Amino acid sequence: MRKISERLKNARISEGFCTICGEFGRLSKDHVPPRCAINIQPMLQKTISEYYSSEEIKPINAHHGSIFKTICRDCNNNILGSLDSEIKKPIEYFLGKLRIYLSGSCYSNIIKVPFNSNLFLKAMVGHLLAATSVESCKNELTESEFYTPLRKFVLGQNEDIKLTHDFYYWFYPNKLQITSQLASFYNDGNFCLCCCMHFFPIAFLITLKERGTYPAQATKLELDDKNLYFNMSPINFKYANFPFVPLYGNQMMLFSSGYTCVSYPRIK
């Protein structure tokens, strides 16, 4: 019998500690990437290790897209639900500009997309906090240099997130959807902790302040930004899946497979 992806156990939970507010109770389902920004369709899911493994592992059938049952109904509906339009609007605008760019009618490799930086960032961070293993819901949340400021930022209790974290984004041209919690990436003397959410057409990366590693085409997101700027040059597309990219020289990477997820469309 073929081994089944460990993503299966992430659907088998009803109560736990919310990964945003930390309250114990019934957990609700959150689409990550948010359903407002993608076309919901049946997907297959594995962890990142399983996806790239040579071992034959049966994926999970995600009939309604990529879903995580890790946050409470209040955080899901009243916080993330109220912010989802702040993701939807710039993504729709970007897709419209992307169609024009691909038609050959644009003479610049930069696409500018207007957005509300603070609200967009809260929404993206909130959904990424939800994109974790149910193991995170089985015990009370503890103080964390990486996660505590992010949770408080989403809850409206920390407006100084720029003092602790940096955020990066870039054009993501792939159908493969990736989420990952707290991967460690070592590159030329720099040790970077990061988490990410990638879905067409955007890759989003969170690092600790001034300790980040990111691909050359990435743009740093600031809280006072009025626009997103996407570098469309294909020269660095091979690094679009960062941090899950080929390693060179002294580069190293460490992550917990159960806290990653790869979703990809079924082949019809």
N, C-alpha and C positions, 0 to 999 in steps of 0.2 A: 504493500500500500504506500502510495506517495505521501510524503510529509506535507502537512498543511501549514501555510504561513502562520506565524505567531500573531499576526494581526487579528486572527479569529477571536482571541481572548479579549480584545479591546471592545467587543460588542456585548460581552456578557457581564454587564454590571448595571445595577439599577440605582444604588445609593453610594454616596461617597463624599469626599471633600472637594468642593469646587476649586479648580485650579486658578481661578481669578480672585474671588472674594474669600475663599477658605472655609466657607460655611458648610456644615454637613447636612445632607438631605438628598432628595431625589435629583438625579442628574438628567440633563436634557441633551438632545443631539444638536451638534453644531456642524454646519458644512464648512470645511476648510479644504480648498479655498472657498470663500463666501459665495453662496449661490447667486448673489446679485451680480457677480463679476464674471461668471462663466456660464456655459450651457450645461445644465445638469443632464448627465447621461450615464448609463451603466458603465462602471469601471472595474478593472481588476486591480488588486492591491497586494503588495508585499512590503516587507521592510527593505531598506536600501541594501543590506547585506544579501538578503535572499534574491533580490532582483539581479544583482551582479554575480551571484554564485553560479558555479558550474553544476551544482547539485539541482536535481529536478524537484522543485517545490511547487505545490499547487497553490495558486493565488486565491484570495478571497473575492467573491463576487460582491461588489458594492453597487447594488441595483440603482441607488439614487445618488450616486456620486460619492465623494470622499467625506465620511461622517465620523466625528469624534464625540463620544459620550463622556465628557469630562468636566462640564460646567453646569451650574445650576440654572433653572429656568429664568430667574431674575436677571442674572448676568447676560444670559443668552438673549432674552427678549427686550429687556429695558435698557441695557447698555449697548451690546453689539448690534442688536436689531435697530436701534435708533441711529447708529452710526454707519450702517451699511451703504446708505446712499452716498456717503462721502468717499467710498471706494468705487461704487458703480459709475458715478458721473465722470471721473477722470479716466477710468478704464474704457468706457464707451467713447469718450472723446479721442483717446489714444488710438483705439481701433479704427475710428474714422480717418484720422490722420495717417495711420499705417496703410490703409487701402490706397490713399492718394500717393503715398511714398512708393508703394510697390507698383503703381501704375507708371512710374517714371516721370511724374509731373512735378517732382520736388527736386531741388538742386542742392539741398543741404542734408548732411548726415545727422542732423540734430532735430528731433521732434520735441516741441514745447507743448506741455499739457497743463492748463490751469487747474488748481485744486486748493482745498483748505488744508494746509499742512498739519495743523494740530489735530483736527478731527480725523483726517485720513490716517495719521500715524496711530492714534488711539485705536481705531478700528483694526488696522493691520496687526498691531501688537496683541490686541485682545484675541483675535482669531488664532494667532500663532501660539499664544498661551494655551489655547484649547487643544491644539494639535500635538497631543502628548499621549503617553501610555496611561492606561487606567491604573497602573501601579502608583502613579502620582496622586490618585484619589483615595488611596486606601489608608493613608495616615495624614495627620494634621500637617498643614504647610509649615515649614520652618523658615527662619530668616535666611536670606540668600543675597549675596552681593549682586548676583546677576538678576534674579527674578523678582525680588521684593520691590525694587524701584519700578519695575515694569508693571507689576500688578497694581501698585498704588497709582501709577500714571493713568491706567485704564479706568480705575475707580474714581478718578478726579481728586485724589489725595496727594498728588505729587506733580507739580507743574515744572519742576526743575530736572526733568529727565535728561536734558542735554548735559547735566553735570556728571552723569554716571555712564551714559551710553551714547554710542554713535549708530547711525542708521544709513544703509546704503541700498541703492536700487539700480537695476539695469534692464535693458530689453531682454526678454526671455523668449526665444523663438520655438521652443519645443512643446510637444503635446504632453510629455511626461510631467506630472505634477509631483513635487517633492516637498515634504516638510521634515524638519529635523530639530531636535532639542539639544542644545549645548554640545556641539561638536568641538573638538580641540584640534587646531591646525597649527603646526610648527613650520615656520619658513624663515630660513636665514637668520636665526637668532630670536625671532619674534614668536611668542606663544600666544595664540589667539583663541578665545572662547567665543563661540557664535551660535546662533540659531537662525533658521531660514525658512522661507516659504516661497516656492517657485511655481508659477502657473502662467500659461500664456495670457498676456504678453509681458509679464513683469516678474522679476526676481527681487526678493526683499531679504535683507540680511541685517541682523542685530549683533553688535559687538560691544564690549566694554570700551569706555571712552579712551581714545588714543592708543588702544591696544589691538586694533583691528587689522586683519588681512582681507583683501578683497580684490576682485579682478580689475584689470586696467580700465575697462569700459564702465565701471560703476561710478555713480554720482552720489555724493554725500547729501543726505536730506537734513535740512535745517528747519527749525520750528517757525522761522519767519519767511520761509520760501513761499512764493506765490505761484510757482510753476514747477513741474517735474521736467527734467531735461534728459531725453533718452538718446544715447549715442548709437546710431544704427549701423555703424561700420561693421562689416562681417569679420574683420581681422581677428577679433577675440571671441568669436562665437564658440570656440572649443572650450572656453572657460565659463560658458553660460550656466552650467550646473554647479558652479562653485558653492560649497567647498568640496563637492564630490567630483573631483577632476583627477586626471593622472598626476602622480607625484614625481618630482624630479630632484636630483641632488640630495640635499639633506632634509627635504620636506617629509613630514610625518603627519598622520591624522589618527585621531582616536574618537570613537563615538559608541553609544549604546544602541545596538540594532533595534531593540524594542521601542525606542523613542524616535524612530524614523518611520516614514511611510512614503512609498512610491505608488502612485495611482496612474494607470494608463488605460486608454480605450481598448475595448474588445475588438479583435479583428473579425470583421463580418465575413 
